[in-house]
Amino acid sequence: MATRSRELAGFTSSEFGEARLPLPEPIPEAVEAGVFTEAIPGTGAPNEPQVRAITVEYARVLYRLLQDLAYLTECASQGISPDTGRPFPTQQEYVAAFQAMNTEAHRLTDHYRSLIETYACGFGYEAAEALDQSMMQLVDRPIKVPLPKRVPIQQK
């Protein structure tokens, strides 16, 4: 696999303030595998406006996931209910809710990782890492979500 030597292009979106989102080129393997054909009719390779739109949509979902995860983490650490924002009346209720919050946090983290992996399949790991870093800068409480080593591109 060829490595890219040029710097990854980026753009800002008013929706995400100062965050710089990546503007990558689709990786040739993804285009050949037909990764974009369902979302983009035609040649299968998205143009720059389409890449921007794809990136912004991923950023929206990732940002919401990180906000939810940060909120759950804050609630768990302070012993408050994510539903009411108030402390739990008993330790038993807190323990039961903490287990539920932990399960939900794992689900959110898995979903986040899955989206980053999917983005990497189309645009490469450098672009996925740049998108991840941009999203992490937006949340008040940074949360480290490790990227996978490598995700194979699925052939259709």
Backbone as CSV, one residue per row, in Angstrom:
resi,resn,N_x,N_y,N_z,CA_x,CA_y,CA_z,C_x,C_y,C_z
1,MET,0.839,-1.177,0.000,0.000,0.000,0.000,0.884,1.241,0.000
2,ALA,0.592,2.161,-0.870,1.382,3.382,-0.973,1.082,4.305,0.194
3,THR,2.091,5.027,0.629,1.878,5.984,1.705,1.713,7.368,1.104
4,ARG,0.972,8.180,1.777,0.749,9.545,1.308,1.773,10.456,1.964
5,SER,2.411,11.268,1.147,3.445,12.128,1.697,2.948,13.553,1.913
6,ARG,1.848,13.925,1.278,1.389,15.299,1.434,0.588,15.460,2.726
7,GLU,0.536,16.698,3.188,-0.198,16.990,4.416,-1.697,16.867,4.165
8,LEU,-2.403,16.374,5.144,-3.840,16.189,5.040,-4.536,17.550,5.017
9,ALA,-5.338,17.785,3.997,-6.087,19.039,3.898,-7.189,19.047,4.947
10,GLY,-7.680,20.230,5.257,-8.741,20.338,6.244,-9.614,21.544,5.973
11,PHE,-10.685,21.652,6.734,-11.594,22.783,6.612,-12.261,23.017,7.958
12,THR,-12.827,24.196,8.118,-13.590,24.485,9.327,-15.060,24.588,8.945
13,SER,-15.894,24.279,9.896,-17.335,24.345,9.703,-17.908,25.193,10.826
14,SER,-18.790,26.110,10.501,-19.371,26.975,11.530,-20.064,26.152,12.615
15,GLU,-20.501,24.985,12.253,-21.179,24.101,13.196,-20.252,23.627,14.318
16,PHE,-18.943,23.576,14.031,-17.984,23.052,14.998,-16.960,24.089,15.432
17,GLY,-17.263,25.349,15.245,-16.401,26.421,15.733,-15.006,26.376,15.142
18,GLU,-14.023,26.362,16.026,-12.620,26.415,15.617,-12.056,25.064,15.180
19,ALA,-12.800,24.013,15.386,-12.284,22.680,15.053,-12.000,22.579,13.561
20,ARG,-10.868,22.008,13.246,-10.481,21.800,11.847,-10.757,20.342,11.499
21,LEU,-11.685,20.146,10.582,-12.058,18.801,10.161,-11.207,18.390,8.963
22,PRO,-10.897,17.113,8.846,-10.080,16.670,7.712,-10.859,16.729,6.399
23,LEU,-10.145,16.979,5.337,-10.715,16.952,3.991,-9.857,15.989,3.169
24,PRO,-10.013,14.692,3.440,-9.140,13.704,2.803,-9.614,13.317,1.410
25,GLU,-8.713,12.705,0.695,-9.092,12.070,-0.563,-9.477,10.636,-0.219
26,PRO,-10.475,10.093,-0.908,-10.817,8.698,-0.639,-9.642,7.793,-1.001
27,ILE,-9.436,6.760,-0.220,-8.331,5.865,-0.552,-8.734,5.015,-1.758
28,PRO,-7.792,4.786,-2.658,-8.107,4.045,-3.893,-8.735,2.674,-3.632
29,GLU,-8.268,1.993,-2.595,-8.815,0.676,-2.279,-10.305,0.759,-1.948
30,ALA,-10.699,1.850,-1.287,-12.111,2.026,-0.929,-12.954,2.289,-2.169
31,VAL,-12.428,3.101,-3.072,-13.156,3.388,-4.314,-13.300,2.104,-5.124
32,GLU,-12.202,1.354,-5.241,-12.233,0.091,-5.984,-13.194,-0.913,-5.349
33,ALA,-13.264,-0.905,-4.026,-14.140,-1.843,-3.320,-15.600,-1.401,-3.350
34,GLY,-15.864,-0.202,-3.851,-17.237,0.275,-3.946,-17.803,0.806,-2.648
35,VAL,-16.932,1.264,-1.750,-17.375,1.753,-0.445,-18.358,2.920,-0.576
36,PHE,-18.167,3.774,-1.563,-18.985,4.980,-1.678,-20.155,4.843,-2.647
37,THR,-20.273,3.730,-3.348,-21.275,3.629,-4.413,-22.710,3.702,-3.918
38,GLU,-22.986,3.209,-2.726,-24.362,3.275,-2.225,-24.744,4.695,-1.836
39,ALA,-23.802,5.434,-1.274,-24.092,6.794,-0.823,-23.987,7.821,-1.944
40,ILE,-23.114,7.556,-2.921,-22.867,8.525,-3.983,-23.033,7.843,-5.335
41,PRO,-24.133,8.113,-6.011,-24.327,7.497,-7.322,-23.309,8.033,-8.331
42,GLY,-22.953,7.220,-9.280,-22.014,7.660,-10.314,-20.746,6.848,-10.278
43,THR,-19.626,7.551,-10.296,-18.327,6.892,-10.414,-17.894,6.159,-9.157
44,GLY,-18.443,6.518,-8.029,-18.048,5.863,-6.792,-17.007,6.619,-6.008
45,ALA,-16.377,7.617,-6.619,-15.385,8.425,-5.911,-16.008,9.781,-5.587
46,PRO,-16.133,10.126,-4.310,-16.750,11.405,-3.961,-15.853,12.587,-4.323
47,ASN,-16.488,13.680,-4.746,-15.736,14.903,-5.021,-15.587,15.698,-3.720
48,GLU,-14.923,16.845,-3.780,-14.632,17.604,-2.560,-15.885,18.003,-1.777
49,PRO,-16.929,18.551,-2.410,-18.130,18.877,-1.625,-18.770,17.641,-0.979
50,GLN,-18.712,16.517,-1.661,-19.270,15.291,-1.091,-18.433,14.797,0.088
51,VAL,-17.110,14.924,-0.015,-16.237,14.538,1.100,-16.512,15.439,2.298
52,ARG,-16.688,16.739,2.048,-17.039,17.664,3.141,-18.338,17.227,3.814
53,ALA,-19.336,16.920,3.007,-20.640,16.524,3.549,-20.529,15.231,4.357
54,ILE,-19.786,14.272,3.842,-19.589,13.006,4.561,-18.887,13.271,5.889
55,THR,-17.836,14.080,5.848,-17.061,14.373,7.055,-17.900,15.111,8.085
56,VAL,-18.674,16.095,7.651,-19.517,16.846,8.586,-20.565,15.930,9.213
57,GLU,-21.142,15.047,8.428,-22.146,14.132,8.983,-21.520,13.191,10.014
58,TYR,-20.351,12.659,9.707,-19.645,11.832,10.693,-19.348,12.653,11.945
59,ALA,-18.882,13.881,11.754,-18.538,14.738,12.891,-19.756,14.995,13.775
60,ARG,-20.902,15.213,13.171,-22.128,15.444,13.960,-22.428,14.257,14.869
61,VAL,-22.391,13.077,14.294,-22.724,11.876,15.069,-21.659,11.617,16.135
62,LEU,-20.392,11.738,15.764,-19.310,11.517,16.727,-19.388,12.518,17.880
63,TYR,-19.671,13.755,17.556,-19.765,14.795,18.583,-20.900,14.497,19.567
64,ARG,-22.044,14.083,19.037,-23.164,13.728,19.920,-22.798,12.549,20.826
65,LEU,-22.120,11.565,20.264,-21.706,10.414,21.069,-20.752,10.844,22.183
66,LEU,-19.805,11.708,21.852,-18.852,12.172,22.868,-19.531,13.020,23.938
67,GLN,-20.495,13.835,23.537,-21.237,14.618,24.532,-21.995,13.694,25.481
68,ASP,-22.650,12.688,24.925,-23.385,11.731,25.757,-22.440,10.981,26.691
69,LEU,-21.299,10.583,26.165,-20.322,9.857,26.973,-19.757,10.743,28.082
70,ALA,-19.464,11.984,27.760,-18.951,12.917,28.773,-19.997,13.152,29.862
71,TYR,-21.252,13.280,29.466,-22.322,13.494,30.441,-22.472,12.278,31.354
72,LEU,-22.466,11.089,30.773,-22.568,9.875,31.592,-21.399,9.762,32.561
73,THR,-20.214,10.060,32.082,-19.015,9.993,32.924,-19.128,10.975,34.086
74,GLU,-19.585,12.167,33.787,-19.750,13.186,34.825,-20.804,12.758,35.848
75,CYS,-21.917,12.240,35.372,-22.971,11.776,36.284,-22.466,10.651,37.185
76,ALA,-21.768,9.699,36.594,-21.257,8.569,37.374,-20.243,9.039,38.414
77,SER,-19.368,9.961,38.028,-18.336,10.408,38.968,-18.912,11.250,40.103
78,GLN,-20.021,11.934,39.851,-20.627,12.768,40.888,-21.779,12.079,41.614
79,GLY,-22.137,10.879,41.159,-23.215,10.147,41.817,-24.585,10.757,41.599
80,ILE,-24.797,11.314,40.402,-26.105,11.898,40.109,-26.776,11.133,38.973
81,SER,-28.076,11.219,38.941,-28.856,10.528,37.923,-28.760,11.280,36.598
82,PRO,-28.459,10.580,35.499,-28.444,11.254,34.208,-29.847,11.678,33.764
83,ASP,-30.864,11.065,34.342,-32.243,11.410,33.987,-32.731,12.669,34.696
84,THR,-32.381,12.797,35.978,-32.910,13.915,36.768,-31.872,14.972,37.102
85,GLY,-30.587,14.594,37.078,-29.538,15.526,37.476,-29.429,15.680,38.983
86,ARG,-30.101,14.816,39.711,-30.091,14.868,41.177,-29.371,13.649,41.745
87,PRO,-28.868,13.780,42.973,-28.219,12.623,43.603,-29.215,11.478,43.814
88,PHE,-28.690,10.271,43.829,-29.532,9.102,44.083,-29.906,9.067,45.557
89,PRO,-31.155,8.705,45.858,-31.588,8.687,47.256,-30.891,7.613,48.091
90,THR,-30.554,6.484,47.460,-29.916,5.404,48.220,-28.692,4.888,47.469
91,GLN,-27.833,4.237,48.217,-26.638,3.632,47.625,-27.025,2.519,46.653
92,GLN,-28.061,1.769,46.972,-28.505,0.678,46.097,-28.952,1.216,44.737
93,GLU,-29.685,2.302,44.754,-30.119,2.900,43.484,-28.920,3.403,42.686
94,TYR,-27.946,3.955,43.399,-26.743,4.427,42.716,-25.986,3.270,42.074
95,VAL,-25.828,2.177,42.790,-25.092,1.024,42.267,-25.786,0.468,41.024
96,ALA,-27.098,0.329,41.085,-27.843,-0.187,39.929,-27.719,0.772,38.744
97,ALA,-27.852,2.059,39.009,-27.752,3.052,37.936,-26.326,3.123,37.393
98,PHE,-25.341,2.986,38.277,-23.944,3.020,37.839,-23.665,1.884,36.863
99,GLN,-24.188,0.712,37.152,-24.004,-0.422,36.241,-24.658,-0.139,34.888
100,ALA,-25.836,0.448,34.908,-26.519,0.796,33.659,-25.739,1.877,32.901
101,MET,-25.211,2.868,33.626,-24.417,3.920,32.982,-23.140,3.341,32.378
102,ASN,-22.543,2.393,33.082,-21.333,1.754,32.584,-21.618,0.978,31.294
103,THR,-22.722,0.259,31.277,-23.119,-0.484,30.077,-23.359,0.473,28.914
104,GLU,-24.050,1.560,29.181,-24.328,2.548,28.131,-23.040,3.222,27.660
105,ALA,-22.128,3.500,28.566,-20.850,4.107,28.184,-20.066,3.178,27.256
106,HIS,-20.096,1.891,27.539,-19.423,0.925,26.659,-20.087,0.888,25.286
107,ARG,-21.406,0.949,25.262,-22.122,0.948,23.984,-21.766,2.191,23.172
108,LEU,-21.742,3.348,23.820,-21.396,4.592,23.134,-19.956,4.552,22.607
109,THR,-19.050,4.029,23.426,-17.647,3.926,23.019,-17.491,2.989,21.830
110,ASP,-18.182,1.862,21.865,-18.120,0.920,20.741,-18.675,1.549,19.464
111,HIS,-19.757,2.291,19.597,-20.344,2.960,18.435,-19.374,4.005,17.874
112,TYR,-18.745,4.767,18.760,-17.761,5.770,18.344,-16.619,5.099,17.578
113,ARG,-16.062,4.049,18.153,-14.959,3.330,17.492,-15.382,2.793,16.135
114,SER,-16.585,2.259,16.077,-17.093,1.709,14.825,-17.187,2.788,13.745
115,LEU,-17.652,3.964,14.123,-17.744,5.058,13.152,-16.361,5.522,12.694
116,ILE,-15.420,5.605,13.612,-14.053,5.991,13.242,-13.452,4.941,12.306
117,GLU,-13.685,3.667,12.597,-13.187,2.591,11.737,-13.812,2.669,10.343
118,THR,-15.097,2.952,10.290,-15.782,3.061,9.004,-15.228,4.231,8.198
119,TYR,-15.005,5.353,8.861,-14.417,6.519,8.189,-13.021,6.164,7.669
120,ALA,-12.259,5.430,8.471,-10.908,5.018,8.061,-10.948,4.109,6.837
121,CYS,-11.970,3.285,6.734,-12.090,2.397,5.568,-12.229,3.187,4.274
122,GLY,-12.848,4.336,4.344,-13.037,5.143,3.144,-11.952,6.168,2.899
123,PHE,-11.361,6.675,3.985,-10.437,7.797,3.835,-9.055,7.566,4.436
124,GLY,-8.844,6.446,5.079,-7.535,6.140,5.643,-7.441,6.498,7.119
125,TYR,-6.433,5.921,7.756,-6.276,6.088,9.202,-5.801,7.474,9.592
126,GLU,-5.016,8.099,8.748,-4.564,9.458,9.048,-5.769,10.398,9.128
127,ALA,-6.684,10.269,8.185,-7.889,11.103,8.179,-8.791,10.771,9.366
128,ALA,-8.934,9.487,9.670,-9.776,9.083,10.801,-9.195,9.600,12.113
129,GLU,-7.888,9.538,12.242,-7.239,10.047,13.452,-7.413,11.562,13.556
130,ALA,-7.311,12.262,12.433,-7.510,13.717,12.435,-8.945,14.065,12.830
131,LEU,-9.906,13.315,12.330,-11.305,13.551,12.695,-11.514,13.276,14.182
132,ASP,-10.951,12.190,14.670,-11.048,11.846,16.089,-10.456,12.964,16.948
133,GLN,-9.289,13.450,16.595,-8.647,14.516,17.372,-9.470,15.799,17.347
134,SER,-10.060,16.112,16.201,-10.911,17.302,16.106,-12.109,17.191,17.034
135,MET,-12.701,16.011,17.083,-13.869,15.812,17.940,-13.489,15.871,19.416
136,MET,-12.352,15.294,19.764,-11.913,15.299,21.159,-11.668,16.723,21.660
137,GLN,-11.227,17.603,20.770,-10.978,18.990,21.162,-12.272,19.739,21.473
138,LEU,-13.383,19.248,20.972,-14.652,19.943,21.151,-15.344,19.647,22.473
139,VAL,-15.063,18.503,23.063,-15.758,18.153,24.301,-15.041,18.764,25.493
140,ASP,-15.817,19.130,26.507,-15.252,19.757,27.699,-14.314,18.824,28.442
141,ARG,-14.666,17.568,28.469,-13.892,16.586,29.222,-13.321,15.580,28.229
142,PRO,-12.044,15.710,27.878,-11.479,14.810,26.869,-11.591,13.344,27.278
143,ILE,-11.955,12.528,26.328,-12.121,11.100,26.551,-11.248,10.396,25.526
144,LYS,-10.387,9.539,25.980,-9.483,8.840,25.069,-10.173,7.595,24.529
145,VAL,-10.372,7.557,23.229,-10.942,6.385,22.570,-9.882,5.887,21.597
146,PRO,-9.228,4.769,21.905,-8.142,4.315,21.036,-8.642,3.865,19.667
147,LEU,-7.837,4.146,18.663,-8.152,3.695,17.312,-7.648,2.267,17.130
148,PRO,-8.311,1.503,16.298,-7.827,0.146,16.033,-6.562,0.199,15.185
149,LYS,-5.826,-0.881,15.187,-4.598,-0.943,14.392,-4.903,-0.910,12.897
150,ARG,-5.817,-1.749,12.451,-6.115,-1.815,11.025,-7.475,-2.476,10.826
151,VAL,-8.244,-1.916,9.924,-9.539,-2.492,9.593,-9.522,-2.814,8.108
152,PRO,-9.744,-4.069,7.734,-9.740,-4.401,6.310,-10.961,-3.814,5.610
153,ILE,-10.790,-3.485,4.360,-11.896,-2.978,3.558,-12.693,-4.174,3.064
154,GLN,-13.982,-4.116,3.283,-14.856,-5.215,2.891,-15.142,-5.161,1.394
155,GLN,-14.970,-6.260,0.723,-15.306,-6.357,-0.698,-16.786,-6.649,-0.830
156,LYS,-17.417,-6.043,-1.809,-18.844,-6.301,-2.035,-19.020,-7.378,-3.065
